[in-house]
Amino acid sequence: MPNALTEPFRQPRPPVIADPSKAGGDHKKPKKRAKNVSGTLARIWTYLARRKLKLSLVLFMVLITSALSLLGPYMIGVAVDDYLDGSREFWGMGWVAFLIVLGVVYLLNPLTMFLQSIWMIEIAQETVYRMRVDLFSHLHKLPIPFFGKRQQGELMSRVTNDIENVSGTLNSSAIQIFSSVLILIGTLGVMLSLSPLLTLLTFIVVPLMAFGMRWITRRTGPLFKERQSNLGDLNGYIEETLSGQRIIKAFSQEDRVKREFGERNERIRLSGFWAQTISGMIPKLMNGLNNLSFALVAGIGGILAINGQVTIGIIIIFVEYARQFTRPLNDLANQWNTLLSAIAGAERVFEIMDEDVENKDEGKAAKLDKVEGAVKFEGVSFGYDEGQTTLSDISFEAKPGETIALVGPTGAGKTTLIQLLSRFYDASGGRITIDGREIGSIQRENLRSHMAFVLQDTFLFEGTIRENIRYGRLDATDEEIEEAAKLANAHSFIARLEGGYDKMLTGGGSGISQGQKQLLAIARAMLADPAILVLDEATSSIDTVTEIKIQQGLQRLMKGRTSFVIAHRLNTIRQADQILVLKDGGLLEHGSHDELLEQGGFYSGLYHGQIVQEEAGD
């Protein structure tokens, strides 16, 4: 049976990667993806083509450099023949002029190489800059389901590692590949003009090189792709474990996490080891064949020179050109493996760019200047996966300014209902209207601009407290921000912080309590002044004093607005105008708090059960 040492030398199978077409939810049409070298290179060229003038200058410099590389050895060979047959005096003016021209040739060579390198670096950086911008922009057009099925670290790896891989290849490999091709063509032309026989001897090693290259690259290509995939998986795992450090330590899972990290790290080590080991055979193969070519040209060329069929100068030219002929092949082989690695990264980038963006608004989608907040669900159904129903035949009506509480066990569909209202998902059946207009006919961005969310897990960006509150409305003045903070009961604790509203918060808002984060989220929503408000109650793990402040802030925020409250503690929603009791994706009960208690049904049992638990806790 194959083992870890022998398996890489067999024809490897492509790495198993989850089908990206399924990552973004329900996609009804197939997508074109870059799954081959030519296809991916063609897409990279669309970026390079934006700098055609500078790229033309680079190619011109490469052409000059290649010509100078061929001219030097040729001039030396001709000079040797001239000296041997006495047609040129060793210390004469002709010889001095020759040395000057030869010196200019060898001095111009590094200068042209320097210019082409600098210009190509500029082009490469511009190219990957545009790729990174396009990828980042595309990520913001993708639907929420896409991010729900992808690891953040894995996506980060594509934005950083994979694009940087393309950058390194463009900087170093693109010029070298083109230069190698030109030198091969030029060398072949000159060699054929001097001696077809010696050219044929030089070409004896080419089939061996081609066979060896084909054997190696067929194995290294899949390995480089697997390495990039494993690297993305490791990045995702690292991001996940760093974000979940509290849970890991709370459950004493450090050893398990380190073990799983080691397994992923080992997969990268193995794929990288075999990719580099097998590709490392190329220089050894090329050097051996290069020495064989040199021996053939020198040995048989010497016999031909003795017989007067070629000159010593031609042999010198051929010896140098034989090296120059195999050197570009060697460079092409080495750069080909680098290119394969970059293509593997580029494919992963283009794979994300090929994902379907969030469904575009209909051609006549409206932009509402004002929303009263009348919401109506009529026979709404939805399922995340085909053949599976999450919500079924949901119907209710919320009048402007009413508070609608959503109650039910985990998985009942409370969050899904809100996601349909905000069009993070589109209903598969029925219709949802706002102020009598079906939400599918309203521009998504405009629809969400009339909504605000205060969720259980408050997210704060890296920046000042002022900037985080201003996220609710970017054109808000400092005075409006402070007024919103006062209405949210957040001003007092902000004023006590060092720096006040200008205190810097790190990513996630570390340095302030969960309750304080919640107050900032309320202030942010207050500043947005939405017509429709979505609240995911988050006071269960907060001290009593802070909870009172949050409830006061929420009451001010909800005043005059249509509010949807996902309720976990039922004693906080007794004043709701309507309570929707969801179970197994259906609307089980519907009414006010008192009406539902009188019915003595599912809600009544939940409510009295919580009361008993709270009294027992006291």
C-alpha positions as CSV (number, residue, x, y, z in Angstrom):
1,M,0.0,0.0,0.0
2,P,1.2,3.6,-0.7
3,N,2.5,5.5,2.2
4,A,3.4,9.2,2.9
5,L,6.7,8.8,1.2
6,T,5.7,7.1,-2.0
7,E,2.3,8.5,-2.7
8,P,3.5,11.9,-4.0
9,F,5.4,10.1,-6.8
10,R,2.2,8.6,-8.0
11,Q,-0.2,10.6,-10.2
12,P,-1.8,12.7,-7.4
13,R,-5.5,13.4,-7.4
14,P,-6.7,17.0,-7.2
15,P,-7.4,18.1,-3.7
16,V,-10.9,17.9,-2.5
17,I,-12.3,21.4,-2.1
18,A,-15.9,22.1,-1.2
19,D,-17.9,23.2,-4.2
20,P,-17.8,26.9,-4.1
21,S,-21.0,27.1,-6.1
22,K,-22.9,25.8,-3.1
23,A,-21.3,28.3,-0.6
24,G,-23.6,31.2,-1.4
25,G,-26.9,29.5,-1.1
26,D,-29.2,28.6,-4.0
27,H,-27.6,29.3,-7.4
28,K,-29.7,28.4,-10.4
29,K,-27.1,28.9,-13.2
30,P,-23.7,27.4,-13.6
31,K,-20.7,29.7,-13.3
32,K,-17.6,30.0,-15.4
33,R,-14.5,29.4,-13.3
34,A,-10.8,29.5,-14.0
35,K,-9.8,25.9,-13.7
36,N,-6.9,25.8,-16.1
37,V,-3.7,27.7,-16.7
38,S,-4.7,29.5,-19.9
39,G,-8.0,30.6,-18.4
40,T,-6.5,32.0,-15.3
41,L,-3.6,33.7,-17.2
42,A,-6.2,35.3,-19.5
43,R,-8.0,36.8,-16.5
44,I,-4.7,38.1,-15.1
45,W,-4.0,39.6,-18.4
46,T,-7.2,41.7,-18.2
47,Y,-5.5,43.5,-15.2
48,L,-2.1,43.8,-16.9
49,A,-3.6,45.2,-20.0
50,R,-4.6,48.4,-18.1
51,R,-0.9,49.3,-18.2
52,K,-0.2,48.6,-21.8
53,L,2.2,51.5,-22.4
54,K,4.4,50.6,-19.5
55,L,4.2,46.9,-20.3
56,S,5.2,47.7,-23.8
57,L,8.3,49.5,-22.5
58,V,9.1,46.5,-20.3
59,L,8.8,44.1,-23.2
60,F,11.0,46.4,-25.3
61,M,13.7,46.3,-22.6
62,V,13.4,42.6,-22.4
63,L,13.9,42.4,-26.1
64,I,17.0,44.6,-25.9
65,T,18.4,42.6,-23.0
66,S,17.9,39.3,-24.8
67,A,19.6,40.7,-27.9
68,L,22.6,41.9,-25.9
69,S,22.8,38.5,-24.2
70,L,23.1,36.9,-27.6
71,L,25.4,39.5,-29.1
72,G,28.2,39.2,-26.5
73,P,29.1,35.5,-27.1
74,Y,28.8,36.0,-30.8
75,M,31.2,38.9,-30.9
76,I,33.7,36.9,-28.8
77,G,33.5,33.9,-31.2
78,V,34.0,36.2,-34.2
79,A,37.0,37.9,-32.6
80,V,38.7,34.6,-31.8
81,D,38.4,33.5,-35.5
82,D,39.7,36.9,-36.6
83,Y,42.7,36.7,-34.3
84,L,43.5,33.1,-35.3
85,D,43.5,33.8,-39.0
86,G,45.4,37.0,-38.5
87,S,42.7,39.3,-40.0
88,R,42.7,41.5,-36.9
89,E,45.9,42.8,-35.2
90,F,45.8,42.1,-31.5
91,W,46.8,45.6,-30.3
92,G,45.5,47.5,-33.3
93,M,42.8,50.2,-33.3
94,G,40.2,47.7,-34.6
95,W,40.8,45.5,-31.6
96,V,40.5,48.4,-29.2
97,A,37.2,49.5,-30.9
98,F,36.0,45.9,-30.6
99,L,36.8,45.9,-26.8
100,I,34.9,49.2,-26.4
101,V,31.9,47.9,-28.2
102,L,32.0,44.6,-26.2
103,G,32.3,46.6,-23.0
104,V,29.3,48.7,-23.9
105,V,27.3,45.5,-24.7
106,Y,28.0,44.0,-21.3
107,L,27.4,47.4,-19.5
108,L,24.1,48.0,-21.2
109,N,22.8,44.5,-20.3
110,P,22.5,45.1,-16.5
111,L,21.1,48.6,-17.1
112,T,18.3,47.3,-19.3
113,M,17.6,44.5,-16.8
114,F,17.4,47.1,-14.0
115,L,14.9,49.2,-16.0
116,Q,12.7,46.3,-16.9
117,S,12.7,45.1,-13.3
118,I,11.7,48.5,-11.8
119,W,8.9,49.0,-14.4
120,M,7.6,45.4,-14.0
121,I,7.5,45.8,-10.2
122,E,5.3,48.9,-10.7
123,I,3.0,47.1,-13.0
124,A,2.8,44.1,-10.7
125,Q,1.9,46.2,-7.7
126,E,-0.7,48.0,-9.6
127,T,-2.2,44.7,-10.9
128,V,-2.5,43.1,-7.4
129,Y,-3.8,46.4,-6.0
130,R,-6.6,46.3,-8.5
131,M,-7.2,42.6,-7.9
132,R,-7.4,43.2,-4.1
133,V,-9.8,46.1,-4.6
134,D,-12.0,44.1,-6.9
135,L,-12.1,41.1,-4.6
136,F,-12.8,43.2,-1.5
137,S,-15.5,45.1,-3.3
138,H,-17.0,41.9,-4.6
139,L,-17.1,40.4,-1.0
140,H,-19.4,43.3,0.0
141,K,-21.8,42.4,-2.8
142,L,-22.2,38.8,-1.8
143,P,-25.3,37.7,0.1
144,I,-25.3,36.9,3.8
145,P,-25.6,33.1,3.2
146,F,-22.2,33.0,1.5
147,F,-20.5,34.3,4.7
148,G,-22.5,31.9,6.8
149,K,-20.9,28.9,5.0
150,R,-17.3,30.2,4.8
151,Q,-14.6,30.6,7.5
152,Q,-13.5,34.2,7.9
153,G,-9.9,33.2,8.1
154,E,-10.1,31.3,4.8
155,L,-11.6,34.3,3.1
156,M,-8.8,36.5,4.6
157,S,-6.2,34.1,3.2
158,R,-7.6,34.7,-0.3
159,V,-7.5,38.5,0.1
160,T,-3.9,38.4,1.5
161,N,-1.8,35.3,0.9
162,D,-3.2,34.3,-2.5
163,I,-3.0,37.7,-4.0
164,E,0.4,38.2,-2.6
165,N,1.4,35.0,-4.2
166,V,0.4,36.5,-7.6
167,S,2.3,39.6,-6.8
168,G,5.6,37.8,-6.2
169,T,5.2,35.8,-9.4
170,L,4.5,38.9,-11.5
171,N,7.5,40.7,-10.0
172,S,10.0,37.9,-10.7
173,S,8.7,35.3,-13.1
174,A,6.8,37.2,-15.8
175,I,9.9,39.0,-17.2
176,Q,12.1,35.9,-16.8
177,I,9.6,33.7,-18.7
178,F,9.3,36.2,-21.6
179,S,13.1,36.8,-21.6
180,S,13.8,33.0,-21.6
181,V,11.5,32.5,-24.6
182,L,13.2,35.3,-26.6
183,I,16.6,34.0,-25.8
184,L,15.6,30.5,-26.9
185,I,14.3,31.8,-30.2
186,G,17.3,34.0,-30.8
187,T,19.8,31.4,-29.8
188,L,18.1,28.8,-32.0
189,G,18.2,31.1,-35.0
190,V,21.9,32.0,-34.7
191,M,22.9,28.4,-34.0
192,L,21.1,27.1,-37.1
193,S,22.8,29.8,-39.3
194,L,26.2,28.8,-38.0
195,S,26.0,25.0,-37.9
196,P,22.9,22.9,-38.3
197,L,24.8,19.8,-37.2
198,L,25.9,21.2,-33.9
199,T,22.4,22.6,-33.4
200,L,21.0,19.1,-33.8
201,L,23.5,17.9,-31.2
202,T,22.4,20.6,-28.8
203,F,18.7,19.6,-29.4
204,I,19.3,16.0,-28.4
205,V,18.7,16.9,-24.8
206,V,15.5,18.8,-25.4
207,P,13.2,15.7,-25.6
208,L,14.7,14.5,-22.3
209,M,14.1,17.9,-20.8
210,A,10.5,17.9,-22.0
211,F,9.8,14.4,-20.7
212,G,11.3,15.3,-17.3
213,M,9.4,18.5,-17.1
214,R,6.1,16.9,-17.9
215,W,6.6,14.2,-15.3
216,I,7.5,16.8,-12.6
217,T,4.9,19.5,-13.3
218,R,2.0,16.9,-13.5
219,R,2.8,16.2,-9.9
220,T,3.7,19.6,-8.6
221,G,0.7,21.4,-9.9
222,P,-1.9,19.6,-7.8
223,L,0.4,19.7,-4.8
224,F,0.8,23.5,-5.0
225,K,-3.0,23.8,-5.3
226,E,-3.4,21.5,-2.3
227,R,-0.9,23.6,-0.3
228,Q,-2.9,26.8,-1.0
229,S,-6.1,25.1,0.0
230,N,-4.5,23.8,3.2
231,L,-3.1,27.2,4.0
232,G,-6.6,28.7,3.7
233,D,-8.0,26.0,6.0
234,L,-5.3,26.7,8.6
235,N,-5.9,30.5,8.5
236,G,-9.6,29.9,9.0
237,Y,-8.9,27.6,12.0
238,I,-6.5,30.1,13.5
239,E,-9.0,32.9,13.2
240,E,-11.7,30.7,14.8
241,T,-9.6,29.6,17.7
242,L,-8.3,33.2,18.4
243,S,-11.9,34.4,18.4
244,G,-13.0,31.6,20.7
245,Q,-10.2,31.7,23.3
246,R,-12.6,32.3,26.2
247,I,-14.7,29.2,25.3
248,I,-11.5,27.1,24.7
249,K,-10.1,28.0,28.1
250,A,-13.4,27.7,29.9
251,F,-13.8,24.1,28.7
252,S,-10.1,23.3,29.0
253,Q,-9.8,22.4,25.3
254,E,-6.3,23.8,24.8
255,D,-4.7,20.3,24.1
256,R,-7.4,19.4,21.6
257,V,-7.0,22.7,19.8
258,K,-3.3,22.3,19.6
259,R,-3.6,18.8,18.3
260,E,-6.0,19.9,15.6
261,F,-3.8,22.8,14.7
262,G,-0.9,20.3,14.5
263,E,-2.9,18.1,12.1
264,R,-3.6,21.0,9.8
265,N,-0.1,22.3,10.0
266,E,1.2,18.8,9.1
267,R,-1.0,18.8,6.0
268,I,0.6,22.0,4.9
269,R,4.1,20.7,5.7
270,L,3.6,17.5,3.7
271,S,2.0,19.2,0.6
272,G,4.6,22.0,0.7
273,F,7.5,19.5,1.3
274,W,6.5,17.3,-1.7
275,A,5.7,20.3,-3.9
276,Q,9.1,21.8,-3.2
277,T,11.0,18.5,-3.3
278,I,9.6,17.4,-6.6
279,S,10.0,20.8,-8.2
280,G,13.5,20.9,-6.8
281,M,14.4,18.0,-9.1
282,I,14.2,20.4,-12.0
283,P,17.5,22.2,-11.5
284,K,19.3,18.9,-11.0
285,L,17.8,17.5,-14.1
286,M,18.6,20.6,-16.1
287,N,22.2,20.8,-14.9
288,G,22.8,17.2,-15.8
289,L,21.3,17.6,-19.3
290,N,23.2,20.9,-19.6
291,N,26.5,19.1,-18.9
292,L,25.6,16.4,-21.4
293,S,24.9,19.0,-24.1
294,F,28.2,20.8,-23.3
295,A,30.1,17.5,-23.7
296,L,28.5,16.7,-27.0
297,V,29.1,20.1,-28.5
298,A,32.7,20.3,-27.2
299,G,33.6,16.8,-28.2
300,I,32.0,16.5,-31.6
301,G,32.7,20.2,-32.3
302,G,36.4,19.6,-31.7
303,I,36.4,16.7,-34.2
304,L,34.6,18.9,-36.8
305,A,37.2,21.7,-36.2
306,I,40.1,19.3,-36.7
307,N,38.5,18.3,-40.0
308,G,38.1,22.0,-41.0
309,Q,34.3,21.8,-41.1
310,V,33.8,24.5,-38.4
311,T,36.1,27.2,-36.9
312,I,37.2,27.5,-33.3
313,G,35.2,30.6,-32.9
314,I,32.0,28.8,-33.9
315,I,32.7,26.1,-31.3
316,I,33.2,28.9,-28.7
317,I,29.9,30.4,-29.7
318,F,28.1,27.1,-29.6
319,V,29.5,26.2,-26.2
320,E,28.3,29.4,-24.8
321,Y,25.0,29.3,-26.7
322,A,24.5,25.7,-25.6
323,R,24.6,26.9,-22.0
324,Q,22.4,29.9,-23.0
325,F,20.0,27.5,-24.6
326,T,19.6,25.2,-21.6
327,R,19.7,28.0,-19.1
328,P,16.4,29.5,-20.3
329,L,14.9,26.1,-20.3
330,N,16.1,25.7,-16.7
331,D,14.7,29.1,-15.9
332,L,11.4,28.3,-17.5
333,A,11.2,25.1,-15.6
334,N,11.8,26.8,-12.3
335,Q,9.5,29.7,-13.0
336,W,6.8,27.3,-14.2
337,N,6.5,25.8,-10.8
338,T,6.3,29.3,-9.3
339,L,3.7,30.2,-11.9
340,L,1.7,27.1,-11.0
341,S,1.7,28.2,-7.3
342,A,0.6,31.7,-8.3
343,I,-2.1,30.3,-10.6
344,A,-3.4,28.2,-7.7
345,G,-3.7,31.4,-5.7
346,A,-5.3,33.3,-8.6
347,E,-7.9,30.6,-9.1
348,R,-8.9,30.9,-5.5
349,V,-9.3,34.6,-5.9
350,F,-11.3,34.4,-9.1
351,E,-13.4,31.6,-7.5
352,I,-14.7,34.2,-5.0
353,M,-15.1,36.8,-7.8
354,D,-17.3,34.3,-9.7
355,E,-19.7,33.8,-6.8
356,D,-23.2,35.2,-7.5
357,V,-23.7,38.6,-6.0
358,E,-26.8,39.5,-4.0
359,N,-29.7,39.5,-6.4
360,K,-29.9,42.8,-8.1
361,D,-32.9,45.1,-7.5
362,E,-35.6,44.9,-10.1
363,G,-35.3,47.5,-12.9
364,K,-38.1,49.6,-11.5
365,A,-37.2,49.1,-7.8
366,A,-38.4,52.1,-5.8
367,K,-36.4,54.3,-3.5
368,L,-38.6,55.4,-0.6
369,D,-38.0,58.8,1.0
370,K,-40.2,58.1,4.0
371,V,-41.5,54.9,5.6
372,E,-44.4,54.8,8.0
373,G,-43.7,51.3,9.2
374,A,-46.7,49.3,8.3
375,V,-45.5,45.7,7.8
376,K,-47.6,42.8,6.5
377,F,-46.7,39.1,6.0
378,E,-49.0,37.2,3.8
379,G,-48.6,33.4,3.6
380,V,-44.8,33.7,3.7
381,S,-42.7,30.5,3.4
382,F,-39.0,30.0,3.2
383,G,-36.3,27.3,3.4
384,Y,-32.6,27.6,3.5
385,D,-32.1,24.4,1.5
386,E,-34.2,23.0,-1.3
387,G,-36.8,20.6,0.0
388,Q,-36.5,21.9,3.6
389,T,-38.9,24.4,5.1
390,T,-37.9,26.8,7.9
391,L,-40.9,29.1,7.8
392,S,-44.3,28.0,6.5
393,D,-47.4,30.1,5.8
394,I,-46.6,33.0,8.1
395,S,-49.3,35.8,8.1
396,F,-49.6,38.8,10.4
397,E,-49.9,42.6,10.2
398,A,-48.0,45.3,12.1
399,K,-49.3,48.8,12.2
400,P,-47.0,51.8,12.3
401,G,-45.5,52.3,15.7
402,E,-46.5,48.8,17.0
403,T,-44.2,46.5,18.9
404,I,-44.1,42.9,17.7
405,A,-42.5,40.3,19.9
406,L,-41.2,37.1,18.4
407,V,-41.3,34.1,20.8
408,G,-40.5,30.5,20.4
409,P,-37.9,27.7,21.0
410,T,-34.5,27.6,19.3
411,G,-34.9,27.0,15.6
412,A,-38.5,28.1,15.5
413,G,-37.7,30.7,12.8
414,K,-37.6,34.0,14.7
415,T,-34.3,35.2,13.2
416,T,-35.2,33.9,9.8
417,L,-38.4,36.0,9.8
418,I,-36.3,39.1,10.5
419,Q,-33.8,38.2,7.8
420,L,-36.7,38.0,5.3
421,L,-37.9,41.4,6.3
422,S,-34.5,42.9,5.8
423,R,-34.1,40.9,2.5
424,F,-30.9,39.2,3.6
425,Y,-32.9,36.3,2.1
426,D,-35.9,36.4,-0.2
427,A,-39.1,34.5,0.6
428,S,-39.8,31.4,-1.5
429,G,-43.6,31.9,-1.1
430,G,-46.1,34.5,-0.1
431,R,-45.4,38.3,0.0
432,I,-44.0,40.8,2.5
433,T,-45.1,44.5,2.2
434,I,-44.0,47.7,3.8
435,D,-46.5,50.5,3.7
436,G,-48.4,48.5,1.1
437,R,-45.4,48.1,-1.2
438,E,-43.9,44.6,-1.8
439,I,-40.4,44.7,-0.4
440,G,-39.1,43.1,-3.6
441,S,-39.9,46.3,-5.4
442,I,-37.9,48.4,-3.0
443,Q,-34.1,48.9,-3.5
444,R,-32.3,46.8,-0.9
445,E,-30.0,49.5,0.3
446,N,-32.9,51.9,0.6
447,L,-35.0,49.4,2.5
448,R,-32.2,48.7,5.0
449,S,-31.6,52.5,5.4
450,H,-35.0,52.7,7.0
451,M,-34.2,49.9,9.5
452,A,-31.8,49.6,12.5
453,F,-30.6,46.6,14.4
454,V,-29.7,46.2,18.0
455,L,-28.5,42.6,18.3
456,Q,-27.5,40.4,21.2
457,D,-23.9,40.2,20.1
458,T,-22.9,43.9,19.6
459,F,-20.2,44.5,17.1
460,L,-18.0,47.6,17.4
461,F,-15.3,48.6,14.9
462,E,-11.8,49.6,15.7
463,G,-12.0,53.4,16.2
464,T,-13.3,56.0,18.6
465,I,-16.6,55.7,20.5
466,R,-17.7,58.8,18.5
467,E,-16.9,57.0,15.2
468,N,-18.8,53.9,16.3
469,I,-21.9,55.8,17.1
470,R,-21.6,57.8,13.9
471,Y,-21.8,54.6,12.0
472,G,-25.6,54.9,12.3
473,R,-25.5,58.1,10.2
474,L,-22.3,59.2,8.8
475,D,-23.3,62.9,8.3
476,A,-24.2,63.3,12.0
477,T,-22.7,66.2,13.9
478,D,-20.8,65.7,17.2
479,E,-23.8,67.4,19.0
480,E,-26.2,64.8,17.4
481,I,-24.0,62.0,18.5
482,E,-23.9,63.2,22.1
483,E,-27.7,63.7,22.1
484,A,-28.2,60.1,20.8
485,A,-25.8,58.8,23.5
486,K,-27.8,60.7,26.2
487,L,-31.1,59.2,24.9
488,A,-29.5,55.8,25.0
489,N,-28.3,56.3,28.6
490,A,-24.7,56.0,27.4
491,H,-23.5,59.5,27.9
492,S,-22.7,59.2,31.6
493,F,-20.3,56.2,31.2
494,I,-18.7,57.7,28.1
495,A,-18.0,60.9,30.0
496,R,-16.2,58.9,32.7
497,L,-13.8,57.2,30.2
498,E,-10.4,58.6,29.6
499,G,-10.8,60.4,26.3
500,G,-14.6,60.4,26.5
501,Y,-16.1,60.2,23.0
502,D,-12.6,60.1,21.5
503,K,-11.5,57.0,23.4
504,M,-10.1,54.4,21.0
505,L,-11.7,51.0,20.9
506,T,-9.9,48.0,19.6
507,G,-11.7,45.6,17.2
508,G,-14.7,44.1,18.9
509,G,-14.8,46.8,21.6
510,S,-12.5,45.2,24.1
511,G,-12.0,47.4,27.1
512,I,-15.6,48.1,27.9
513,S,-18.3,45.9,29.3
514,Q,-21.0,44.0,27.4
515,G,-23.6,46.3,28.8
516,Q,-21.7,49.4,27.7
517,K,-21.4,47.9,24.2
518,Q,-25.2,47.4,24.2
519,L,-25.7,51.1,25.1
520,L,-23.4,52.2,22.3
521,A,-25.4,50.0,19.9
522,I,-28.7,51.6,21.1
523,A,-27.1,55.1,20.6
524,R,-26.0,54.1,17.1
525,A,-29.6,53.0,16.3
526,M,-31.0,56.1,17.9
527,L,-28.8,58.2,15.6
528,A,-30.0,56.3,12.5
529,D,-33.6,57.3,13.4
530,P,-35.1,54.3,11.6
531,A,-38.8,53.7,10.9
532,I,-38.4,50.0,11.6
533,L,-36.4,48.6,14.5
534,V,-35.1,45.1,15.1
535,L,-34.1,44.2,18.7
536,D,-32.5,40.9,19.8
537,E,-32.8,41.2,23.6
538,A,-29.4,41.0,25.2
539,T,-30.0,41.8,28.9
540,S,-30.0,38.3,30.4
541,S,-26.3,38.3,31.3
542,I,-26.1,42.0,32.4
543,D,-26.3,43.4,35.9
544,T,-29.6,44.8,37.1
545,V,-28.5,48.5,37.1
546,T,-27.2,48.3,33.5
547,E,-30.2,46.3,32.4
548,I,-32.5,49.1,33.7
549,K,-30.4,51.7,31.7
550,I,-30.6,49.5,28.6
551,Q,-34.4,49.0,29.0
552,Q,-34.9,52.8,29.4
553,G,-32.8,53.4,26.3
554,L,-34.7,50.8,24.3
555,Q,-38.1,52.3,25.4
556,R,-37.0,55.7,24.0
557,L,-35.7,54.1,20.9
558,M,-38.8,52.1,20.2
559,K,-41.2,55.1,20.8
560,G,-43.1,55.8,17.5
561,R,-41.3,53.1,15.6
562,T,-42.4,49.7,14.4
563,S,-40.3,47.4,16.4
564,F,-39.7,43.7,16.1
565,V,-38.3,42.2,19.3
566,I,-36.8,38.7,19.4
567,A,-37.7,37.8,23.0
568,H,-35.8,35.5,25.3
569,R,-37.1,36.8,28.6
570,L,-40.9,36.9,28.3
571,N,-41.4,39.3,31.2
572,T,-39.8,42.0,29.1
573,I,-42.4,41.9,26.4
574,R,-45.6,42.1,28.4
575,Q,-46.3,45.5,26.9
576,A,-45.9,44.4,23.3
577,D,-48.8,45.1,21.0
578,Q,-48.6,41.7,19.4
579,I,-46.8,38.5,20.4
580,L,-46.1,36.0,17.6
581,V,-45.4,32.5,19.0
582,L,-43.4,30.5,16.5
583,K,-42.8,26.7,16.6
584,D,-41.3,24.4,14.0
585,G,-41.5,27.2,11.4
586,G,-45.2,27.9,11.9
587,L,-47.2,30.6,13.6
588,L,-48.6,28.7,16.6
589,E,-50.3,31.5,18.6
590,H,-50.9,35.2,18.0
591,G,-52.1,37.9,20.4
592,S,-51.3,40.2,23.2
593,H,-49.6,39.0,26.5
594,D,-52.9,38.9,28.4
595,E,-54.8,37.3,25.5
596,L,-52.2,34.5,25.2
597,L,-52.2,33.9,28.9
598,E,-56.0,33.5,28.8
599,Q,-55.7,30.9,26.1
600,G,-53.6,28.8,28.3
601,G,-51.6,27.4,25.4
602,F,-47.9,27.1,24.5
603,Y,-47.0,30.7,25.4
604,S,-48.7,30.5,28.8
605,G,-46.7,27.4,29.6
606,L,-43.4,29.1,28.6
607,Y,-44.2,32.2,30.6
608,H,-45.2,30.5,33.8
609,G,-42.2,28.2,33.4
610,Q,-39.9,31.1,33.3
611,I,-41.6,32.8,36.3
612,V,-41.1,29.6,38.4
613,Q,-37.4,29.4,37.3
614,E,-36.8,33.1,38.2
615,E,-38.5,32.7,41.6
616,A,-36.4,29.5,42.3
617,G,-33.3,31.4,41.3
618,D,-34.1,34.2,43.8
